[in-house]
Amino acid sequence: MRRGSSGLNLLLGINKPVGMTSHDVVDIVRRALGERRVGHAGTLDPAAEGVMVIGVGQGTRLMGLLTADSKSYLATVRFGYETNTDDGEGEVTKTSPLTENLSDANYARNMLQGLLGEQEQVPPAYSAISVGGKRAYARARSGEEVVLEPRRVQVLEAQLISIDSGTLEAPAEGARNEVATLDWQCAFTVSKGTYIRAIARDMGRAAGGAAHLARLCRTVSGTVTLAQCVSLERVRELGAKGVGGIALDPARSLGLPVRRLGDSELSDVTCGRMLDAGGVRRGKRVALVHDSRLLGVWESTGTRLMAKANFPQGIEGVRA
């Protein structure tokens, strides 16, 4: 076994805590499992929590195959002030008085319904989007004015959960003036690449005032739900010897149908020789499985299956 290799090949669903970067999570899993090859799919801001899919060993090769075309969130949209980061971590750039309609559930539901569908969204200046080879947030932190082009996104669901009564908040450390705030607890399902921070910012402006994202929890990423995720403490507790018992099913996580391989087909798969499509429609992909391990993701040419990705050591955890 190579130095820095645990021999594990799997996917984990981690419930990322608030205050950690995505890289922090990867680093903790590396140390807990004694595995150098660890990666993640779908970055979460430090202030956010919830679903993060982690690849271990050959599981890192699935990161680019996990489409996660849609993601779901629970979000707290706080009216009263706007920040330069569009969340509670930034500097206040605008304040506004609370209007009576912000406490009206029907008004809130109508605004959220108006968000549904495709739209142009300007991402937050403090984001990981590359601008001239440099991250937008790095340019913003250095004092540069960052202007990002709008992106086409889609809001699939937007529901009001509750409206919390207004409170007074000092939005910055040492601030002398308190700002009246009001929270909408919302549930969103959005397309990949949609910023909930930008949605919160734009909701404040649409209401004729100011708002930001006060709290965010990702509840679903692709096919992986928060209920399937575990804490980092649980990963540390189990370590390399026990973590296989909490691994995600890689075939289910990819959203692919399973084709179970006979022993006689193993050498064909290992060598990349095409297999009979067995009725799989042209252009569709299947997960090739043997002994509860994912050995490959193959695509139909119409009559034959052709390898798109092979995993010689097998990615464990298939239960379907």
Rosetta blueprint (number, residue, H / E / L):
1 M L
2 R L
3 R L
4 G L
5 S L
6 S L
7 G L
8 L L
9 N L
10 L E
11 L E
12 L E
13 G E
14 I E
15 N E
16 K E
17 P L
18 V L
19 G L
20 M L
21 T L
22 S H
23 H H
24 D H
25 V H
26 V H
27 D H
28 I H
29 V H
30 R H
31 R H
32 A H
33 L H
34 G L
35 E L
36 R L
37 R L
38 V E
39 G E
40 H E
41 A E
42 G L
43 T L
44 L L
45 D L
46 P L
47 A L
48 A L
49 E E
50 G E
51 V E
52 M E
53 V E
54 I E
55 G E
56 V E
57 G H
58 Q H
59 G H
60 T H
61 R H
62 L H
63 M L
64 G L
65 L L
66 L L
67 T L
68 A L
69 D L
70 S E
71 K E
72 S E
73 Y E
74 L E
75 A E
76 T E
77 V E
78 R E
79 F E
80 G L
81 Y E
82 E E
83 T E
84 N L
85 T L
86 D L
87 D E
88 G L
89 E L
90 G L
91 E L
92 V E
93 T E
94 K E
95 T E
96 S L
97 P L
98 L L
99 T L
100 E H
101 N H
102 L H
103 S H
104 D L
105 A H
106 N H
107 Y H
108 A H
109 R H
110 N H
111 M H
112 L H
113 Q H
114 G L
115 L L
116 L L
117 G E
118 E E
119 Q E
120 E E
121 Q E
122 V L
123 P L
124 P L
125 A L
126 Y L
127 S L
128 A L
129 I L
130 S E
131 V E
132 G L
133 G L
134 K E
135 R E
136 A H
137 Y H
138 A H
139 R H
140 A H
141 R H
142 S L
143 G L
144 E L
145 E L
146 V L
147 V L
148 L L
149 E L
150 P L
151 R E
152 R E
153 V E
154 Q E
155 V E
156 L E
157 E E
158 A E
159 Q E
160 L E
161 I E
162 S E
163 I E
164 D E
165 S E
166 G E
167 T E
168 L E
169 E E
170 A L
171 P L
172 A L
173 E L
174 G L
175 A L
176 R L
177 N L
178 E L
179 V E
180 A E
181 T E
182 L E
183 D E
184 W E
185 Q E
186 C E
187 A E
188 F E
189 T E
190 V E
191 S E
192 K L
193 G L
194 T L
195 Y L
196 I H
197 R H
198 A H
199 I H
200 A H
201 R H
202 D H
203 M H
204 G H
205 R H
206 A H
207 A L
208 G L
209 G L
210 A L
211 A E
212 H E
213 L E
214 A E
215 R E
216 L E
217 C E
218 R E
219 T E
220 V E
221 S E
222 G L
223 T L
224 V E
225 T E
226 L H
227 A H
228 Q H
229 C L
230 V E
231 S L
232 L H
233 E H
234 R H
235 V H
236 R H
237 E H
238 L H
239 G H
240 A H
241 K H
242 G H
243 V H
244 G H
245 G H
246 I H
247 A L
248 L E
249 D L
250 P H
251 A H
252 R H
253 S H
254 L H
255 G L
256 L L
257 P L
258 V E
259 R E
260 R E
261 L L
262 G L
263 D H
264 S H
265 E H
266 L H
267 S H
268 D H
269 V H
270 T H
271 C H
272 G L
273 R L
274 M L
275 L E
276 D E
277 A L
278 G L
279 G L
280 V L
281 R L
282 R L
283 G L
284 K L
285 R E
286 V E
287 A E
288 L E
289 V E
290 H E
291 D L
292 S L
293 R E
294 L E
295 L E
296 G E
297 V E
298 W E
299 E E
300 S E
301 T L
302 G L
303 T L
304 R E
305 L E
306 M E
307 A E
308 K E
309 A E
310 N E
311 F E
312 P E
313 Q E
314 G E
315 I E
316 E E
317 G L
318 V L
319 R L
320 A L
